[in-house]
Amino acid sequence: MEWYMLLPTFLGYGLLPFLTFFFFCRYVNVPFSWSKGVCYMLLSFCVCTAETKLSLKGSVSLLAEILLLACSSRIFLKRKWAESFTVSVLILSVLNVSSGMASWVGYRILLPFSLEYDLIQPSDTIRECLRLLLVCGLSTLLLSRFRQETAQADRQTLAQMAIPVFFISLVVRIIQTSVYGDRIQTDVKTGEILIIPRISHGEFLLLQIAACICLLVTWSAYQKILQIVYDKQKLDFLEQQAKRQEIYLQEAILRDQKTRAFRHDIKNHLTVLAELLKAGENDRACQYLACLEQASAELSYPVRTGNAAVDALLRIKLSLAEQKGIRVRCEMMLPVHSQVQDTDWCILLSNAIDNAVRACERIPKEEREIQIFSKRKKNFYLLTVENRCDQNLQKVPPDGIGLFNIRTVIERYQGRAENTVFEGTYCLQLFFGSLQQEKGVSHPSGVLERVSDDVEDKTRSGLS
């Protein structure tokens, strides 16, 4: 027997399983062991021999090979079952795709040439060599592009990824065994080589069931991709808002510096006024006092919450609301020395007020109104933002990006956001369970009691 007659068997049943185990180790990032590779090669040869003896083809042989590789990974490499099965399906899909392409070349190009020149065995050797090259090339490509994603994926993601990959492998295996692996004859008239397929209806039914499962998994993956894209958009929007809050904070710091400078010079201003009055220049004193009043008004905020950054934000937001014909009533005090960051207060209030302004813009000007209240009892704090809305609105609208940002922020402080609609009034309540106020720092009790009474009265009257 010539050497080239044994070479295809050695390549297909010896070297190919050895390379399969080698690339499996590379995919799971485990050092390759020659002894374990030889053991897997011998086990694979035994399984292939059993398949030939029992005439096992198609899906049965594919499942047997996947099970063998997964069990070898579990026993030899101590890998988890989810990872073992997923990578086994991936490796065997590469092997089957490569085998399918090599079979096409073999039957469409090499076989006619071999029959014409009586070179059957060398053509088999060339086909097996081509299959080895395709396996090495495709495995290396996937290894360089997707190994990190495979290693970092969780168990559920690995299982979902294995289903469409298995479907690809199953399709190629059934095509290979049903078409390329059966009888061959030559057309008497044309001399063309004909391959007579042997169709197994059970195999094709399994293929259609697998296609259905693959379709569902693909749609599920598409849904997750859309959710990831949507979450990324919301995160980008939240980052933009955080940058805007930083601008508000810088404005508040600048205003605070101007206020300190004004206070520093107030003694000089009072001295000038006293001298003008002593000199009997009352008109000049009035003019000077008017200038001081104007400078003081520029430094003052329409609302004082006890937080300079929030005061700066409210000055801008409420000014824009009033420009749009919206009546605004704001009686709010923020906790002093709470664990809530200034930027988070600004994110909560800016989103809540923006939503309220947009809702008011959809109703007549005479009905437009926004009310902001706060209520505190010990470490519990409730912030309420109410606005008039469309009378036909009966159900709470779905969350938009603004409310999503509110919920994201408040959940960091073990709080919750609740929104209701009642008789043309939309109410958003932000509840903080614990503010961890420092000892010795008290909240302005008089203001809080007044605001608390207002909120309770509104609640009793059905607005909140």
C-alpha positions in Angstrom: 0.0 0.0 0.0 1.4 3.4 -1.0 2.0 6.0 1.7 -0.4 8.5 0.2 -3.3 6.0 0.7 -2.8 6.2 4.5 -2.1 9.9 4.6 -5.8 11.1 4.3 -6.8 8.8 7.2 -3.9 10.1 9.3 -4.8 13.7 8.5 -8.6 13.3 9.0 -8.6 11.0 12.0 -5.3 11.9 13.7 -4.0 15.4 13.0 -7.4 17.1 12.7 -8.6 16.1 16.2 -5.2 17.0 17.6 -5.5 20.5 16.1 -9.1 20.7 17.4 -8.0 20.1 21.0 -5.1 22.6 20.5 -7.4 25.4 19.4 -9.9 24.5 22.2 -7.1 25.1 24.7 -6.3 28.4 23.1 -10.0 29.5 23.2 -10.4 28.8 26.9 -6.9 30.3 27.6 -5.4 27.1 29.1 -1.9 25.8 28.4 -1.9 23.1 25.8 -0.7 19.6 26.9 0.7 17.2 24.3 -0.4 14.2 26.3 -3.9 15.4 26.7 -4.0 16.2 23.0 -3.0 12.7 22.1 -5.6 11.3 24.5 -8.3 13.3 22.9 -7.0 12.3 19.4 -7.4 8.6 20.4 -10.8 9.1 21.9 -11.9 10.9 18.7 -10.6 8.1 16.6 -12.7 5.6 18.7 -15.8 7.7 18.3 -15.3 8.1 14.5 -14.8 4.4 14.2 -18.0 3.7 16.2 -19.9 6.1 14.0 -18.7 4.3 10.9 -19.5 0.9 12.3 -23.0 2.0 13.4 -23.6 4.2 10.3 -24.2 7.3 12.4 -24.4 10.4 10.4 -25.7 14.0 10.5 -27.0 15.3 13.8 -26.2 12.2 15.8 -22.6 12.2 14.9 -22.4 16.0 15.5 -23.8 15.7 19.0 -21.5 12.8 19.8 -18.5 14.9 18.8 -19.7 17.9 20.8 -20.2 15.7 23.8 -16.8 14.2 23.5 -15.0 17.5 23.3 -17.0 19.0 26.1 -16.4 16.0 28.4 -12.7 16.1 27.5 -12.6 19.8 28.5 -14.4 19.0 31.8 -12.1 16.1 32.6 -8.7 17.2 31.2 -9.0 21.0 31.6 -11.4 21.3 34.6 -13.5 23.9 32.7 -17.2 24.6 33.6 -19.9 22.8 31.6 -21.4 26.0 30.1 -18.0 27.1 28.8 -17.1 23.6 27.7 -20.3 23.1 25.6 -20.2 26.6 24.1 -16.6 26.4 23.0 -17.1 22.8 21.8 -20.0 24.0 19.6 -17.9 26.9 18.3 -14.8 24.7 17.5 -16.9 22.0 15.8 -18.8 24.6 13.8 -15.4 25.8 12.5 -14.5 22.2 11.7 -17.8 21.6 9.9 -17.7 24.8 7.8 -14.1 24.0 6.8 -15.1 20.5 5.9 -18.0 21.6 3.9 -15.9 24.0 1.8 -13.2 21.4 1.4 -15.9 18.9 0.3 -17.2 21.3 -2.3 -13.7 21.8 -3.7 -13.1 18.0 -3.6 -16.3 17.0 -5.4 -16.5 19.9 -7.9 -12.9 20.3 -8.8 -10.6 17.5 -7.6 -12.9 14.5 -8.2 -13.5 15.2 -11.9 -9.7 15.7 -12.4 -8.9 12.5 -10.4 -11.4 10.3 -12.3 -10.0 11.5 -15.6 -6.4 10.8 -14.6 -7.0 8.0 -12.1 -5.6 9.9 -9.1 -8.2 9.1 -6.5 -5.9 8.9 -3.4 -3.8 12.0 -4.0 -7.1 14.0 -4.5 -8.2 12.8 -1.0 -4.9 13.9 0.5 -5.2 17.3 -1.1 -8.8 17.7 0.2 -7.7 16.8 3.7 -4.8 19.2 3.6 -7.2 21.9 2.4 -9.5 21.2 5.3 -6.7 21.5 7.8 -5.6 24.8 6.3 -9.2 26.1 6.5 -9.6 25.0 10.1 -6.3 26.6 11.1 -7.1 29.8 9.3 -10.7 30.2 10.5 -9.9 29.2 14.1 -7.0 31.7 14.2 -9.2 34.5 12.8 -12.0 33.9 15.4 -9.4 33.5 18.1 -7.8 36.9 17.4 -11.2 38.7 17.1 -13.5 37.2 19.7 -11.6 35.3 22.4 -11.9 38.1 24.9 -15.7 38.4 24.5 -16.1 34.7 24.9 -14.0 34.7 28.1 -15.9 37.6 29.6 -19.4 36.4 28.8 -21.7 35.1 31.5 -23.3 31.6 31.5 -26.6 32.7 30.0 -24.9 34.7 27.2 -22.7 31.7 26.4 -25.7 29.4 26.2 -27.6 31.8 23.9 -24.6 32.2 21.6 -24.2 28.5 21.3 -27.6 28.0 19.8 -27.1 29.8 16.5 -23.6 28.5 16.2 -24.9 25.0 16.7 -27.5 25.6 14.0 -24.8 26.6 11.5 -22.8 23.5 12.3 -25.9 21.3 12.0 -26.8 22.8 8.6 -23.3 22.2 7.2 -23.1 18.7 8.7 -26.4 17.6 7.2 -25.5 19.1 3.8 -22.2 17.4 3.9 -23.6 13.9 4.9 -26.7 14.1 2.7 -25.1 15.4 -0.4 -21.4 14.9 -0.5 -21.2 11.8 1.5 -23.4 9.5 -0.6 -23.3 7.7 -4.0 -21.5 9.1 -7.0 -22.1 8.1 -10.6 -21.3 9.5 -14.1 -23.9 10.6 -16.6 -23.6 8.3 -19.6 -24.6 10.9 -22.2 -22.7 14.0 -20.9 -20.0 12.3 -18.8 -20.8 14.7 -15.9 -20.3 13.5 -12.4 -23.6 13.2 -10.5 -24.0 13.0 -6.8 -27.1 11.2 -5.7 -28.2 12.5 -2.3 -29.9 10.3 0.3 -32.3 12.5 2.1 -33.3 11.8 5.7 -36.6 13.5 6.5 -35.9 13.2 10.2 -32.7 15.1 9.9 -34.4 17.9 7.9 -37.2 18.1 10.5 -34.6 18.5 13.2 -32.9 21.2 11.0 -36.2 23.2 10.8 -36.8 22.9 14.5 -33.3 24.2 15.2 -33.9 27.0 12.7 -37.0 28.0 14.6 -35.1 28.1 17.9 -32.3 30.0 16.3 -34.8 32.6 15.0 -36.2 33.2 18.5 -32.7 33.5 20.0 -31.7 35.9 17.3 -34.7 38.1 18.0 -33.9 38.0 21.7 -30.3 39.0 21.0 -31.6 41.8 18.8 -33.9 43.0 21.6 -30.9 43.1 24.1 -28.8 45.0 21.6 -31.6 47.6 21.2 -31.9 47.9 25.0 -28.1 48.4 25.3 -28.2 51.1 22.7 -31.2 52.8 24.5 -29.4 52.6 27.8 -26.3 54.1 26.3 -28.3 57.0 24.9 -29.8 57.6 28.3 -26.4 57.5 29.9 -25.1 60.0 27.4 -28.0 62.3 28.2 -27.3 61.9 31.9 -23.7 62.8 31.4 -24.7 65.9 29.5 -27.0 66.9 32.3 -24.2 66.4 34.8 -22.0 68.7 32.8 -24.8 71.3 32.8 -25.1 71.0 36.6 -21.4 71.6 36.9 -22.0 74.9 35.0 -24.8 75.8 37.4 -22.5 75.0 40.3 -19.7 77.2 38.9 -22.2 80.0 38.5 -23.3 79.6 42.1 -19.7 79.8 43.3 -19.1 82.9 41.3 -22.2 84.5 42.6 -21.2 83.6 46.2 -17.8 85.3 45.6 -19.6 88.5 44.3 -21.8 88.4 47.4 -18.8 88.2 49.7 -17.1 91.1 47.9 -20.3 93.2 48.2 -20.5 92.4 51.9 -16.8 93.3 52.3 -17.5 96.7 50.8 -20.8 97.4 52.6 -19.1 99.3 55.4 -17.5 101.7 53.0 -20.9 102.2 51.3 -22.5 102.9 54.6 -19.8 105.4 55.4 -20.4 107.2 52.1 -24.1 107.4 52.8 -23.6 108.7 56.3 -21.3 111.5 55.0 -23.8 112.4 52.2 -26.6 112.7 54.8 -24.5 114.8 57.1 -23.7 117.2 54.3 -27.4 117.5 53.5 -27.1 116.0 50.1 -30.2 113.9 50.3 -30.7 113.5 46.5 -27.2 112.1 46.0 -27.7 109.8 49.0 -30.9 108.5 47.4 -29.2 107.9 44.1 -26.4 106.1 45.8 -28.8 104.0 47.8 -30.7 103.1 44.5 -27.4 101.9 43.0 -26.7 99.8 46.1 -30.2 98.3 45.9 -29.8 97.4 42.2 -26.4 95.7 42.9 -28.0 93.8 45.8 -30.9 92.7 43.6 -28.5 91.3 41.0 -26.9 89.1 43.7 -30.2 87.8 45.2 -32.0 84.6 44.2 -35.8 84.4 43.7 -35.7 81.2 45.8 -33.5 80.3 48.7 -33.2 76.6 49.4 -30.1 76.7 51.5 -28.0 75.3 48.6 -26.2 77.8 46.4 -26.0 75.5 43.4 -29.7 74.6 43.5 -30.5 78.3 44.0 -28.6 79.1 40.8 -30.4 76.3 38.9 -33.8 77.4 40.1 -33.2 81.0 39.2 -32.6 79.9 35.5 -35.4 77.3 35.4 -38.1 79.4 37.1 -37.2 82.4 35.0 -37.7 80.4 31.8 -41.0 79.0 33.1 -42.2 82.5 33.9 -41.3 83.7 30.4 -43.6 81.0 29.0 -46.5 82.3 31.1 -46.3 79.6 33.8 -47.1 80.7 37.4 -44.5 79.2 39.8 -44.7 78.7 43.5 -41.6 77.4 45.2 -41.4 76.9 48.9 -38.6 74.4 49.4 -35.7 74.0 51.8 -33.0 71.4 51.1 -31.4 69.5 54.0 -28.2 70.9 55.3 -25.1 68.7 55.2 -27.0 65.7 53.7 -25.3 62.9 51.8 -26.9 64.0 48.5 -24.4 65.7 46.2 -25.1 69.1 44.8 -25.0 67.8 41.2 -27.6 65.1 42.1 -30.0 67.7 43.6 -29.6 69.7 40.3 -30.3 66.6 38.2 -33.4 65.8 40.2 -34.8 69.3 40.1 -33.8 70.2 36.5 -35.5 67.0 35.1 -38.6 67.4 37.2 -39.0 71.1 36.3 -38.3 70.5 32.6 -41.0 67.8 32.5 -43.4 70.2 34.3 -42.7 73.0 31.9 -43.2 70.8 28.9 -46.5 69.6 30.3 -47.7 73.2 31.0 -46.9 74.2 27.5 -49.6 71.9 26.2 -52.4 73.6 28.1 -53.9 77.2 27.9 -51.8 79.9 29.5 -54.4 80.7 32.2 -54.1 77.1 33.5 -50.3 76.9 33.6 -49.0 76.4 37.1 -46.1 74.7 38.9 -45.7 74.2 42.6 -42.7 72.9 44.4 -42.8 71.9 48.1 -40.6 70.0 50.5 -41.4 68.2 53.7 -39.0 66.7 56.3 -39.4 64.6 59.4 -36.2 63.6 61.1 -34.1 61.8 58.4 -37.0 61.4 56.0 -37.4 63.9 53.3 -40.1 64.4 50.7 -39.8 66.7 47.7 -43.0 67.3 45.7 -43.2 68.9 42.2 -46.8 69.5 40.9 -47.9 70.9 37.6 -51.2 71.4 35.8 -51.6 69.1 32.8 -54.2 68.1 30.2 -57.5 67.3 31.8 -57.9 64.3 29.5 -54.8 62.7 30.9 -56.1 59.8 33.0 -53.1 57.5 33.3 -49.5 58.3 34.2 -47.5 58.5 31.0 -44.5 56.0 30.5 -41.1 57.1 31.8 -39.0 59.2 29.5 -35.3 59.9 29.7 -35.9 62.7 32.3 -37.8 60.5 34.8 -35.3 57.6 34.1 -32.5 60.0 35.2 -34.5 60.9 38.3 -35.0 57.3 39.3 -31.3 56.5 38.6 -30.1 59.2 40.9 -32.6 58.8 43.7 -32.0 55.0 43.9 -28.4 55.7 44.8 -29.7 57.2 48.0 -32.1 54.4 48.9 -35.1 56.5 47.8 -37.9 56.2 45.3 -39.8 58.3 42.9 -43.6 58.1 42.6 -45.8 59.9 40.0 -49.6 60.3 39.9 -52.2 62.1 37.8 -55.4 63.3 39.4 -58.0 65.8 37.9 -55.6 67.6 35.6 -52.7 67.7 38.1 -49.5 65.7 37.6 -47.6 65.1 40.9 -44.0 63.8 41.2 -42.9 62.9 44.7 -39.2 62.1 45.5 -38.8 60.3 48.8 -35.5 60.0 50.6 -35.4 57.3 53.3 -32.2 58.5 55.0 -30.2 61.8 54.7 -27.7 61.1 57.5 -27.6 64.7 58.7 -24.7 65.7 60.9 -25.3 66.2 64.5 -25.8 69.7 65.8 -27.1 71.0 62.4 -30.8 71.8 62.4 -33.2 72.5 59.6 -35.0 75.8 59.6 -38.0 74.6 61.6 -40.3 77.5 61.0 -40.0 77.3 57.3 -40.4 73.5 57.3 -43.5 73.6 59.5 -45.1 76.1 57.2 -44.2 74.1 54.0 -45.3 70.8 55.7 -48.7 72.3 56.5 -49.1 73.5 52.9 -48.2 70.0 51.5 -50.6 68.3 53.9 -53.4 70.7 53.0 -52.8 70.0 49.3 -52.8 66.3 49.9 -56.1 66.5 51.7 -57.6 68.5 48.9 -56.7 65.9 46.3 -53.9 67.6 44.5 -51.0 65.3 45.6 
